[in-house]
Amino acid sequence: MLIPADRILGAMRSELNRLAPLLADSATDGSTVMSLSHAIDLLATREAGGIAAVRAQYAGLSELLITLPSHPALDSVRHRIDQAAAINELASLEAHWIDTLRSFQSATIEIEPTLDAARRIELIDRLVAWEAADRKGQTGDAGNLAQESDTAITLERLTAYLRDRFNEPDLIVTSVQALAGGFGKETTIFVARGKSLDGEFVIRRDLGDNAGLDTACHRIHREFPVIRAAFEQGFPAPDALWLDTEHLLLPGADFIVMRRAPGSIAGNFFGAKTEIPADLADILADQMAALHSLRPMRELGNLTDTIRDELWDMSVRDCAARYIQNWYQFFLREPHTPSPALIGLFGWLMANVPGGDEPPRLIHGDIGFHNFLLHDGRMSALVDWEFAHVGDPADDLGYLKVTVGASLDWPRFMMRYRTAGGPDVDQRAIDYYGVWAYVRNASGANLLSTRLVTGKADDLKLAILPFIHVPPFIQGARALIDAYESNA
């Protein structure tokens, strides 16, 4: 199993301390109760399968290797498979399996650049099919348990914090609700009544110093200025009021406080969960055209590696190639679970970067049902800007087509997007970035779940990522590559 049982059990103990406030939202994708079910399922499957299940994984890898091109780099993988026959202790065999995957990933890195386009597609096809089946095979059927966390945002703690911040002893907090879901930040809604602060507000907080990704705008202190800059240009980003990096009376990670926009989230990455308006194509087209028409935000300076002053002067192709390459290097550099399939997919992406000499734009990078609020026939807010970067507008459009496209009249959307002032975008570039949407999310899920393995995070939601999310992500990427190549 990719995640050792002791780490899952430790995460379960931590998560149980956070369960009570989330029970009202337990049916939401990513909630604590749902996560517990998945985690218990993983443990039960491991105990039932034991060494035999791991040996079956080796057998599946052996069968895959027979179908791959002959190459010296694969000899070390075959050697490791032969060595596994002498290991008869479950934890040792699982550790050896991870090393075998690491060896296979290294071999893929060596093999992939030597292949022509057709053979690369064939390699990706086989890697994705094998890896998705291997991950899915580690799950089965689920089964289903309070003490307050030291960093929980409670009504009492939040009241004390706000009274101190505004020097207003009569300010009161009437409700606090932690929201389930989300893998990059903690989100809490509260209602305050006072002279300095009155209404509904949202706290968006980092997971911790080492728990989340540390690239782009994933740290809240880098996300805050981007949100403010977009809001100040009139775009419906959240009204972010302040950033707190000290928070002595509200212990935990850094956070921002925003006014709560009206409306509600309509679904998740995979699609809508509620009824959507008939004119959603027009609503989204107008706002995405507005986003991609914002002036360059040079005032942000060198905020992140993906938002830097010199990037605004690069061609959109060079900017995009740099972005994809940097993500690939970030993935390899960070602790991660070996994934030959992702290496193959990244290789295809870097070999096929689209775009021309036109200037880049500000890209949100994560536009789906999970990140925009609809209210009274309009988008009241586009939230969660942690993937914001300077890049190709086709990046946002390709992501949108993957996440929301099935619910849209796409020709109508594109016509409205251009009529509303959106830049000219080639359809093949949009299709390319659909592949990128899946690959980036798969690599991000890999990195986040590895933080659970290494003890840098204890959020139980991370345990479901390699098994429930990664397989459809890499399979989705492979399917779009097939369509992309067949339409060349």
Secondary structure by P-SEA (a helix, b strand, c coil): ccccaaaaaaaaaaaaaacccccccccccccaaaaaaaaaaaaaaaaaccaaaaaaaaaaaaaaaaaccccccaaaaaaaaaaacccccaaaaaaaaaaaaaaaaaaaaaccccccaaaaaaaaaaaaaaaaaaaaaaccccccccccccccccaaaaaaaaaaaaccccccccbbbbbcccccbbbbbbccccccccccbbbbbbcccccccccccccaaaaaaaaaaaaaacccccccccccccccccccccccccccccccccccccccccccccaaaaaaaaaaaaaaaccccccccccccccccccccccaaaaaaaaaaaaaaaaaaccccccaaaaaaaaaaaabbbbccccccccccccccccbbbccccccccccccccccccaaaaaaaaaaacccccaaaaaaaaaaaaccccccaaaaaaaaaaaaaaaaaaaaaaaaaaaacccccccccccccccaaaaaaaaaaaaaaaaaac
